[in-house]
């Protein structure tokens, strides 16, 4: 399972599975290639994450051995799944699903280009040259909100080159938006959704912080913040339509809790790789390095949850991506876009591999268990208590 799990055998991991025998999800600890159901102690991921010391709580939790991780992982794809056996789910449940945008210089420039192109992929190449001539292509040394950043802002306004994306990229306030609803994320080995009306879209490989209701960052995982570039490019007010669609937010494969062997410094230097393999033989490789992020992860977390923004069940926060594909897939000058059947693999040595197959959003496995259904299921299993 080295392709799925972190390279560190001591990584402290939890996830969720669907158990057909109880008709609902269970929280599991990953132990030596086995999955142990700890839902009698922690009915939800939220319950574990709200502990005073989640790492110790997970390490000490007793439970029921459910089976071999490799077999359960292999049973996750709905196209081949044996519905009488368990399969993997997203490792989070009741947490709010938030995302930070325009946190890397490269993706900042691509968002500006999308806006100037009004969502037209064919116009992007020439606009890219114009924007880079005005702004430059290396903003990594510019600290958002600094006097130098504000000087650049005024210069760009005078040149008629200002953009709402530059505002959140170099201004004092980060872009924090709702990526999806609680329980809407999908896990590894399953389908991920791309709206069939979109003709210009891409995966976004990201590190995802797991944050308790207190604002304390307690762990991390990987994410795919699927983006419809043509929709967002038409208007930033269409961000919800571009981002929040069926199965358009993947998280996993597991949450790695912070402990003595893994913490924020590991997050800050994480190297995330991406590979897209199409049924047509197309291959795209990319990467995202957290060392090049414009805002520190702790700053992004503090802008997401604070005295003005409370999340009683905690939240997860996608940190944004350095990756913005401009390689042509079909027509020259139109860049990359997904096709049904694409397999997307996002990997990081400290967090494992998140893998999903692209399916149109109206064809993906249906999401039927919302919060009400989850609570009824947990109650029927005797897992809820005062």
C-alpha positions as CSV (number, residue, x, y, z in Angstrom):
1,X,0.0,0.0,0.0
2,X,3.0,2.3,-0.4
3,X,1.2,4.1,-3.3
4,X,-1.8,4.9,-1.1
5,X,-0.3,5.6,2.3
6,X,2.5,8.0,3.5
7,X,6.0,6.8,3.2
8,X,6.3,7.1,7.0
9,X,5.0,3.9,8.6
10,X,4.5,5.7,11.9
11,X,2.0,8.2,10.3
12,X,-1.1,8.6,12.5
13,X,-4.0,8.3,10.1
14,X,-7.8,8.1,10.3
15,X,-10.5,7.8,7.6
16,X,-14.0,6.7,7.0
17,X,-15.6,3.7,5.3
18,X,-19.1,2.7,4.4
19,X,-20.2,-0.5,6.1
20,X,-23.0,-2.2,4.2
21,X,-23.7,-4.4,7.3
22,X,-24.8,-1.3,9.3
23,X,-26.0,0.8,6.4
24,X,-23.8,3.7,7.1
25,X,-20.3,5.2,7.6
26,X,-17.8,4.4,10.3
27,X,-14.7,6.2,11.5
28,X,-11.5,4.0,11.1
29,X,-7.9,4.1,12.3
30,X,-5.3,2.9,9.9
31,X,-3.1,0.3,11.8
32,X,-0.5,-1.8,10.1
33,X,-2.4,-2.1,6.8
34,X,-5.7,-2.9,8.6
35,X,-8.7,-0.7,9.2
36,X,-10.1,-0.6,12.8
37,X,-13.6,0.8,13.3
38,X,-13.4,3.2,16.2
39,X,-17.0,4.6,15.8
40,X,-18.1,3.3,19.2
41,X,-15.7,5.9,20.7
42,X,-15.9,8.5,18.0
43,X,-19.1,8.3,15.9
44,X,-17.9,11.0,13.5
45,X,-14.6,12.5,12.3
46,X,-15.8,15.7,13.8
47,X,-15.9,14.1,17.3
48,X,-12.3,12.9,17.0
49,X,-11.1,16.3,15.7
50,X,-12.7,18.1,18.6
51,X,-10.8,16.2,21.3
52,X,-8.2,18.1,23.3
53,X,-5.5,15.9,22.0
54,X,-6.8,14.2,18.8
55,X,-3.5,12.3,18.2
56,X,-3.4,10.7,21.6
57,X,-7.2,10.0,21.3
58,X,-6.8,8.2,18.0
59,X,-3.7,6.3,19.2
60,X,-5.6,5.0,22.3
61,X,-9.0,4.3,20.7
62,X,-10.0,0.6,20.7
63,X,-12.2,-0.8,18.0
64,X,-13.2,-3.6,15.7
65,X,-10.9,-4.8,13.0
66,X,-12.8,-4.4,9.7
67,X,-10.3,-5.8,7.3
68,X,-7.4,-5.3,5.0
69,X,-7.0,-1.8,3.7
70,X,-5.8,-2.9,0.3
71,X,-9.0,-5.0,-0.3
72,X,-11.3,-2.2,1.0
73,X,-9.5,0.4,-1.2
74,X,-9.9,-1.9,-4.2
75,X,-13.6,-2.1,-3.6
76,X,-14.1,1.7,-3.6
77,X,-14.7,2.3,-7.4
78,X,-18.5,2.3,-7.9
79,X,-17.9,0.8,-11.4
80,X,-16.6,-2.5,-9.9
81,X,-17.7,-2.4,-6.3
82,X,-19.2,-5.3,-4.4
83,X,-21.9,-3.5,-2.4
84,X,-21.9,-6.2,0.2
85,X,-18.4,-5.3,1.3
86,X,-16.9,-2.0,2.8
87,X,-15.4,0.8,0.7
88,X,-13.5,4.0,1.4
89,X,-15.2,7.3,1.9
90,X,-13.9,10.9,2.3
91,X,-12.1,11.0,5.7
92,X,-14.2,14.1,6.8
93,X,-17.9,14.5,7.5
94,X,-19.5,17.3,9.5
95,X,-16.7,19.9,8.9
96,X,-17.4,22.9,6.8
97,X,-15.5,22.7,3.4
98,X,-13.7,25.9,2.7
99,X,-11.0,26.9,0.2
100,X,-8.4,29.6,-0.2
101,X,-7.9,30.9,-3.7
102,X,-5.1,32.8,-5.5
103,X,-2.5,31.9,-2.9
104,X,0.4,31.3,-5.4
105,X,1.8,33.8,-7.9
106,X,1.4,31.4,-10.9
107,X,-2.2,30.7,-10.2
108,X,-2.8,34.4,-9.5
109,X,-1.7,35.2,-13.0
110,X,-3.8,32.5,-14.5
111,X,-6.9,33.8,-12.7
112,X,-6.2,37.3,-14.1
113,X,-5.9,35.7,-17.5
114,X,-9.2,33.8,-17.1
115,X,-10.9,37.1,-16.2
116,X,-9.4,39.0,-19.1
117,X,-10.3,36.2,-21.5
118,X,-13.9,36.1,-20.2
119,X,-13.6,32.3,-20.0
120,X,-12.5,31.9,-23.6
121,X,-9.6,29.4,-23.6
122,X,-8.6,30.3,-27.2
123,X,-7.8,33.9,-26.1
124,X,-5.7,33.0,-23.1
125,X,-2.3,32.6,-24.8
126,X,-2.1,36.2,-26.2
127,X,-3.6,37.7,-23.0
128,X,-1.0,35.7,-20.9
129,X,1.8,37.6,-22.7
130,X,0.1,41.0,-22.1
131,X,-0.5,40.3,-18.4
132,X,3.0,39.1,-17.8
133,X,4.4,42.2,-19.5
134,X,2.4,44.4,-17.2
135,X,2.6,42.5,-13.9
136,X,5.7,40.3,-14.3
137,X,5.7,36.6,-13.8
138,X,7.4,36.3,-10.4
139,X,5.4,37.8,-7.5
140,X,6.7,35.2,-5.0
141,X,8.8,37.7,-3.0
142,X,5.9,40.2,-2.7
143,X,4.2,39.8,0.7
144,X,0.4,40.3,0.4
145,X,-0.7,43.5,2.2
146,X,2.8,44.9,2.4
147,X,3.7,48.5,1.5
148,X,5.4,47.2,-1.6
149,X,2.3,45.3,-2.6
150,X,0.1,48.4,-2.2
151,X,2.6,50.4,-4.4
152,X,2.2,47.8,-7.1
153,X,-1.6,47.9,-6.7
154,X,-1.6,51.7,-7.3
155,X,0.7,51.3,-10.3
156,X,-1.5,48.7,-11.9
157,X,-4.7,50.8,-11.3
158,X,-3.0,53.7,-13.1
159,X,-2.1,51.4,-16.0
160,X,-5.7,50.1,-16.2
161,X,-4.5,46.5,-15.4
162,X,-6.0,46.0,-12.0
163,X,-8.1,42.9,-11.3
164,X,-10.2,41.5,-8.5
165,X,-7.8,38.5,-8.5
166,X,-4.8,40.8,-7.9
167,X,-6.8,42.3,-5.0
168,X,-6.9,38.9,-3.1
169,X,-3.5,37.8,-4.4
170,X,-1.5,40.8,-3.1
171,X,-4.0,42.7,-1.0
172,X,-4.4,42.2,2.8
173,X,-7.5,40.0,2.6
174,X,-7.3,36.4,1.4
175,X,-10.0,34.8,-0.8
176,X,-11.8,32.3,1.4
177,X,-14.8,30.6,-0.2
178,X,-17.1,27.7,0.4
179,X,-16.0,24.8,-1.8
180,X,-18.8,22.4,-0.8
181,X,-21.3,21.4,1.9
182,X,-20.5,19.1,4.9
183,X,-20.6,15.5,3.8
184,X,-20.3,16.4,0.1
185,X,-16.7,15.5,-0.4
186,X,-15.6,12.3,-2.0
187,X,-12.6,10.1,-1.1
188,X,-10.0,8.2,-3.0
189,X,-10.7,5.5,-5.6
190,X,-14.0,6.9,-6.6
191,X,-15.5,9.2,-9.2
192,X,-14.9,13.0,-9.3
193,X,-17.3,15.3,-11.1
194,X,-16.7,17.8,-13.9
195,X,-19.7,19.7,-15.3
196,X,-20.3,18.5,-18.9
197,X,-21.2,22.0,-20.1
198,X,-17.6,23.2,-19.2
199,X,-15.1,23.2,-22.1
200,X,-12.1,24.6,-20.1
201,X,-11.4,23.1,-16.7
202,X,-8.7,21.4,-14.6
203,X,-7.8,19.6,-11.4
204,X,-6.3,21.6,-8.6
205,X,-3.9,19.5,-6.4
206,X,-3.9,21.0,-3.0
207,X,-2.9,20.4,0.6
208,X,-6.0,20.6,2.9
209,X,-5.7,21.7,6.6
210,X,-8.0,20.1,9.1
211,X,-9.0,22.7,11.7
212,X,-10.9,22.3,15.0
213,X,-13.7,24.6,16.1
214,X,-11.2,26.4,18.3
215,X,-9.2,27.4,15.3
216,X,-6.4,25.0,16.1
217,X,-4.9,23.2,13.1
218,X,-4.8,19.5,14.0
219,X,-3.8,17.7,10.8
220,X,-3.7,17.6,7.0
221,X,-4.7,15.7,4.0
222,X,-4.8,16.0,0.2
223,X,-7.5,17.6,-2.0
224,X,-8.6,18.1,-5.5
225,X,-10.4,21.5,-5.9
226,X,-11.9,20.8,-9.3
227,X,-12.2,24.1,-11.2
228,X,-14.3,25.2,-14.2
229,X,-12.0,27.9,-15.7
230,X,-14.5,29.0,-18.3
231,X,-17.3,29.5,-15.8
232,X,-15.2,31.4,-13.3
233,X,-13.6,33.4,-16.1
234,X,-16.9,34.7,-17.3
235,X,-17.5,36.3,-13.8
236,X,-16.1,35.8,-10.4
237,X,-19.7,35.9,-9.2
238,X,-20.1,32.5,-10.8
239,X,-17.6,31.0,-8.4
240,X,-20.2,28.8,-6.7
241,X,-21.2,27.4,-10.1
242,X,-17.5,26.8,-11.0
243,X,-16.6,25.2,-7.7
244,X,-19.6,23.6,-5.9
245,X,-20.9,20.7,-8.1
246,X,-21.6,17.0,-7.5
247,X,-18.5,15.2,-6.5
248,X,-16.3,18.2,-7.4
249,X,-14.3,18.2,-4.1
250,X,-12.1,15.2,-3.3
251,X,-10.3,14.8,0.0
252,X,-8.0,12.0,1.2
253,X,-7.0,9.3,1.2
254,X,-6.7,9.8,5.0
255,X,-6.3,12.6,7.5
256,X,-2.8,12.7,9.1
257,X,-3.0,14.1,12.6
258,X,-0.2,16.4,13.9
259,X,2.0,14.7,16.4
260,X,5.7,14.5,17.2
261,X,6.5,13.2,13.7
262,X,4.4,15.5,11.6
263,X,3.4,19.1,11.9
264,X,3.1,22.6,10.4
265,X,6.7,22.7,9.3
266,X,6.0,19.6,7.2
267,X,3.0,21.3,5.7
268,X,5.1,24.4,4.8
269,X,7.6,22.4,2.8
270,X,5.2,19.9,1.3
271,X,5.7,18.9,-2.4
272,X,2.5,17.8,-4.1
273,X,2.6,16.0,-7.5
274,X,-0.1,15.5,-10.0
275,X,-0.6,13.1,-12.9
276,X,-3.6,13.0,-15.2
277,X,-3.9,9.9,-17.5
278,X,-6.6,10.0,-20.1
279,X,-8.3,7.1,-21.8
280,X,-7.0,8.6,-25.0
281,X,-3.4,8.1,-23.9
282,X,-2.9,11.7,-22.9
283,X,-0.6,12.3,-19.9
284,X,-0.2,15.5,-17.9
285,X,2.3,15.9,-15.0
286,X,2.3,18.8,-12.6
287,X,3.4,19.8,-9.1
288,X,2.6,22.3,-6.4
289,X,5.2,23.3,-3.8
290,X,4.0,24.8,-0.5
291,X,7.3,26.6,-0.1
292,X,6.2,29.0,-2.8
293,X,2.8,29.9,-1.2
294,X,2.3,33.7,-0.8
295,X,0.4,33.5,2.5
296,X,1.5,31.2,5.4
297,X,-1.0,28.4,6.1
298,X,-1.5,29.7,9.6
299,X,-2.5,33.1,8.2
300,X,-5.0,31.5,5.8
301,X,-6.5,29.5,8.7
302,X,-6.8,32.6,10.9
303,X,-8.6,34.4,8.1
304,X,-11.0,31.4,7.7
305,X,-11.9,30.9,11.3
306,X,-11.8,33.7,13.9
307,X,-14.1,35.8,16.1
308,X,-16.1,36.8,13.1
309,X,-16.4,33.3,11.5
310,X,-17.3,30.4,13.8
311,X,-17.6,26.8,12.8
312,X,-18.9,24.6,15.7
313,X,-18.0,21.4,13.9
314,X,-14.6,22.6,12.6
315,X,-13.6,23.0,9.0
316,X,-11.2,21.8,6.4
317,X,-9.4,24.4,4.3
318,X,-7.9,23.8,0.8
319,X,-4.8,26.0,0.6
320,X,-4.7,26.7,-3.1
321,X,-2.3,25.5,-5.8
322,X,0.7,26.5,-7.7
323,X,-0.4,24.3,-10.6
324,X,-2.2,25.9,-13.5
325,X,-2.0,23.8,-16.7
326,X,-1.4,25.7,-20.0
327,X,-0.3,22.7,-22.1
328,X,-2.5,22.1,-25.1
329,X,-4.5,18.9,-25.1
330,X,-6.3,19.1,-28.4
331,X,-6.4,22.4,-30.2
332,X,-3.4,24.6,-30.3
333,X,-3.8,27.5,-27.9
334,X,-6.7,26.1,-26.0
335,X,-4.7,24.6,-23.1
336,X,-5.8,21.7,-21.0
337,X,-9.3,20.5,-20.2
338,X,-10.6,17.2,-18.7
339,X,-12.3,14.4,-20.6
340,X,-14.5,11.7,-19.1
341,X,-12.4,8.8,-18.0
342,X,-9.3,10.8,-16.9
343,X,-7.6,9.4,-13.9
344,X,-6.2,12.1,-11.6
345,X,-3.6,11.1,-9.0
346,X,-2.4,13.7,-6.4
347,X,0.4,12.6,-4.2
348,X,2.6,13.7,-1.4
349,X,5.1,11.5,0.5
350,X,3.9,12.6,3.9
351,X,0.2,12.2,3.0
352,X,-0.1,9.4,0.4
353,X,-2.1,9.4,-2.8
354,X,-5.5,10.6,-3.7
355,X,-6.8,9.1,-6.9
356,X,-10.1,9.7,-8.8
357,X,-11.7,9.1,-12.2
358,X,-13.4,12.0,-14.0
359,X,-17.1,11.5,-14.7
360,X,-19.7,14.2,-15.7
361,X,-21.4,15.7,-12.6
362,X,-24.8,14.3,-13.7
363,X,-23.4,10.8,-14.0
364,X,-21.3,10.5,-10.8
365,X,-22.4,8.2,-7.9
366,X,-25.3,9.9,-6.3
367,X,-24.8,11.7,-2.9
368,X,-27.8,10.6,-0.7
369,X,-26.6,10.6,2.9
370,X,-26.8,14.2,4.2
371,X,-26.6,15.3,7.8
372,X,-30.2,14.2,8.6
373,X,-29.7,10.7,7.2
374,X,-26.3,10.4,9.0
375,X,-27.8,11.3,12.3
376,X,-30.6,8.8,11.9
377,X,-28.2,6.1,11.0
378,X,-25.9,6.8,13.9
379,X,-28.9,6.9,16.3
380,X,-30.2,3.6,15.0
381,X,-26.8,2.0,15.7
382,X,-26.7,3.4,19.2
383,X,-23.7,5.6,18.5
384,X,-25.2,8.9,19.6
385,X,-25.0,9.9,23.2
386,X,-25.4,13.1,25.2
